[in-house]
Amino acid sequence: MIEILNLSKAYAGSEALAVSGLTFSVPVGEFLVLIGPSGSGKTTTLNMVNRLVEPDGGDIRIQGQNILESDPVLLRRGIGYVFQEAGLFPHMTVAENIAVTPRLLGWDKDRINLRVHELLEMVQLGDGTFGSRRPQELSGGQRQRVALARALAAKPPILLLDEPFGALDPVTREAVAADVRAIHQRLELTTLMVTHDMTEALLMADRIAVMRDGHLVQIGTPRELVTRPANDFVAQLIETPRRRARALAETLNA
Amino acid sequence: MNDSFREAWALLPDYLGQHVILSVSALLLGVAISVPLGMIAARSTRLGTPLLAMVSVIQTIPGLALLALFYPLLLALSVVTQDLFGFSFRALGFLPALLALTLYAMLPILRNVVTALEGLDPAILMAAKGVGMTPRQSLFKVELPLAAPQILAGIRTATVWVVGITTLSTPIGQTSLGNYIFTGLQIENWVFVLFGCVAAAVLALVLDLLLATAGAGLALRSRPRLILAGLGLVAVIFAALVPGLASGLTSGLASGPRHGIVIGAKNFDEQYILAELMARRLKREGFTVSLKSDLGSTIAFRALGAGDIDAYVDYSGTLWGNVMHRTDMPGRQAMQDQLAGWMAAHYAVTSLGSLGFENAYIFAMRADRAQALHIKSLADLANHPQLRIGGDFEIFSRPEWRAVNTAYGLGSLKRRQYQPDFLYRAVMSGDADVVSAFSSDGRIARFGLVILADPQAALPPYDAMLLVGPAHAHDAHFLAALKPLIGGISLTLMQQANLMVDRDQDKQTPAATAAWLDQRLRY
């Protein structure tokens, strides 16, 4: 359970708060998507959960423990994170990238090798050729799968994803998204994902948190958002995928 | 030609060895300082900007000047450590050269470390933090490996620079491939000059190639390449060390006690010949003797006072103006007497007396030109303000020039400066109408130059004086070996000896000339 209480953050040199008075919680096993336009504070919120960004006010509790009182380095080793453009280390092989966090935690070599093998299987890169390759030799989708494997290497209970599919083509995007959702389910993870794509949010999320100008506008299941949008802003966000779905249906029926 | 080449080849192990040791030490020290400094500078702009500005300024100081500046600096420091902690170190040779070259090596390395670290993709740095690395782990596991190729490029640039600039350490008493170049320029042995340049260039290329191989090995993670580069570097250093150690390089390092006598020589033929002559006579008496040649003009005297060399020949007028800073003209004998008293009191340096000839500043013209313009003395020059006057690097800033200028009004002559040996070519080819020259130079007679008279006696005397440092001032055995030189060398004899080394045909080495001169001395 992740509890976010009255969280706020202001960046130096900017008057407006990036995040202001944010409160919500994510129960264990939930897939929560943070959505909103650029500058709405969603990535800042995500980054505060593993203290890549330090909050200015409020609390974040994980399993009841205030994370602002724990060592940020140890905290990050216990939370998986997938970056926008994968963020793989170009001077390391795929296997070395995946093994980074277990190595930092001091796992022994055999255990790490076994875990790398297992993860490559899990993210569908298990044909035995990927481990020794460099990130530059992979396609965008493959890189994102490796990033997912790296995030999960040390068996964290929590997974954070920052617009993980932004740079992928639609077909790859769908396949990787489906795998992410399946892995979330299988490993019983608590997952927080940031996106600005409402269709993706509706298809993947257990609940969606809509943000605007650093505030939480509405939080609820996809169905709740569609049937009872809190205001015009949410209604408009929802409208885009619906309009596209209708247009698609008309084209196919014509 | 072949003889010169053979002679140069024979000197190669010693020169190359000392050159490699110095260059590689300076580079290692430069890397050891610049890489951590660069890492700090990359994290703090407040520190990084002034730091980079500072090393850039150092880079603009001409190499020879920077090397020379370290000598007085270390000498002063040595005096301080002697007073405070009871030990001193040798301020001449290896140490000042090492420090100056290290400073030179720093700029390219430091700049590349800073730009490489600052240029890293912020997303990668974020990822390093995100997977749970501490700042230190991020630095060593991600930032430095990613910056390594660019840092190595900086080290390669520094290597080429330092190997080249190491040749300039010769004038502060450190043997290097520059000995070929400086000596070659003095005795107009172009084979020597070229040999020194080519050897330094080949060394720079070899080291650069080895570093490039190491870089490729790192980038491709190719163990064979890394091993090859490592073996190559070890081989170069080892090959350099063996002859260096054999020839007693260790005595040139740091503070260890020095064995044997060191005779100093400034950077011209007469000095080489006289140093060889002294060395020859001391060796015959059973002393172990080595030479330190090509010392800068004032460095030689300070080196004598500090005990870095034990004896050398200097000239009364030079000491009077440059060391004692006197401008008055008390007369030949009075000047020598006052100098002797002053040097003994201030530097514990003993003057054994004059060798019997004078190597004075004089001004000379081609005979035909002087005749055509009706010039016989310095006073006549004032009537020809369009004339060009050539001088060596020091003359126009010396009190002698001021004295001559005051006496004869030569301010309107156009001045040009030449490397001393090119002065004769300049006057013969007409590039200069009048040149400064030295009275003991054999080429004055050979080229048929006329010496301009000095009716007002504005030019001071330059009697060659044999100076002995504090360590052997009372060593009777030592003094007995050198005493016959006093009053033993006439001006004609010295001119002949100088010409033997200067002439193009039947050119003699300074050592052979010293042997010839030795036979003509009274015992």
Interface residues (C-beta under 8 A of the other chain):
Chain A: N50 L52 V73 L74 R76 R77 G78 Y81 F83 Q84 E85 G87 L88 F89 P90 H91 V100 T101 L104 L105 R150
Chain B: A123 I124 M126 A127 A128 K129 G130 V131 G132 M133 T134 Q137 K141 V142 P145 L146
